[in-house]
Amino acid sequence: MRLTSSFAKTRKNIPADEISVNAKLLIKAGYIHKEMAGVYDFLPLGLKVVENIKQIVREEMNNINGSELIMSSLQRKDLWEKTDRWDDKKVDVWFKSKLNNGTPVGFGWSHEEPITDMMRNYISSYRDLPLFVYQFQTKLRNELRAKSGILRSREFVMKDMYSYTKTEKLHQQFYEQCIKAYHKVFQRVGIGDQTYLTFASGGSFTQFSHEFQTICDAGEDTVYIDEVKKIAVNEEVLNDAVLKQLGLSRGNLLKKKTAEVGNIFSFGSTKAVQLDLNFIDEEGKPHPVILGSYGIGITRLMGVIVEKYHDEKGIIWPDSVAPARVYICSVGVDKKVTSEAVNLYKNLCDRGIEVILDDRDLRPGEKFSDCDLMGIPYRVVISDSTIKNTKYELKSRIKPEVKLVSRQDLIKVLDN
């Protein structure tokens, strides 16, 4: 990306009603644009971060034999009536409308019902199982409170996976696989050491669930963590019976403010019975399919990362999700400087390294400030002085030292 060709720019002013750190920084740095409370547009840099997070999640879902698809956002009323989740008194986050012919429709806040109904066309025999499908889908939820930036918004990108198995035992085996895959995702995006598997209420989904909660002051949950066993209990279900079931002691639990970044649910055979999804076993007998549901809020995860990694200068992206690995600043208007900056930019791009070239006619301090605000892991400065020394000034976003390096040494750093 060359900044002279980009419409998205850093901003000094942000909407007056924006109070969350993640939204303030993402708006200032040119990653998102606020449409209204709880609704944000993702600009080119923001989209790059979203896609980087999605790719990490995609790789880990594929590693446990997930097949990617994408469902419609429009939902049929009759499906949700069969499972008793159409009524606003049962699910209070629906956005609903009507087609021109008067047919009621809902806008997808989750997809257990339509995917399970669709599977009636693809699952009939034990030979068709197990089956694991997932999607990256824009969800719409009519949240009463939308005050935490992209941590709690009315429109957001989610990865939702659904597992279909023959037996509860096989379901539990995949459930455990998914827990391990989720831990890998959170480790890869930089929050693994602060994210805990958490016993919680199932809410509109089922009686109980497991959440993945990240320690975060901006979060809306309170959990009690056993740091030795690496598990936690959400405050909403904390009682002696739960502690006994999990083998936890109140004295070993630490109270923490957290943000939910993922959740997993076991539905058993309930959804299959309600929606008539059965398979024929080896003896010719019909059985309902066992369903599991597994979610990660992609854009919410992006917001949590910003809440966790920032300073007074701006965002500090982990390398794995940053929109670019290096930010090249050309200082001055000398043709040798601009030519070398473009040359390095093209060379790094050819090597598959994501680069931002700040080729704007601005003072060095303004460029350095924008680089810090955007949170790019490395900054390279090219000037008259560096050209004379046939070196580049290299600085990490998280270290104050500035080093003079050759192109060969620079590439070694950026290739790691």
Secondary structure, DSSP 4 states (H G I P E B T S, - for coil): -BGGG-S----S---TT---HHHHHHHHTTSEEEEETTEEEE-HHHHHHHHHHHHHHHHHHHHTT-EE----SEEEHHHHHHTT--STTT-TT-EEEE-TTS-EEEE-S--HHHHHHHGGGT--BGGG--EEEEEEEEEE---S---SGGGS-SEEEEEEEEEEESSHHHHHHHHHHHHHHHHHHHHHTT-GGGEEEEEEE-TTT-SEEEEEEEE-TT-SEEEEEETTTTEEEEGGG-SHHHHHHHT--GGG-EEEEEEEEEEEEEEETHHHHHHT-EEE-TTS-EEEPEEEEEEEEHHHHHHHHHHHSEETTEE---TTT-S-SEEEEE-S--HHHHHHHHHHHHHHHHTT--EEEE-SS--HHHHHHHHHHHT-SEEEEE-HHHHHTT-EEEEETT---EEEE-HHHHHHHHH-
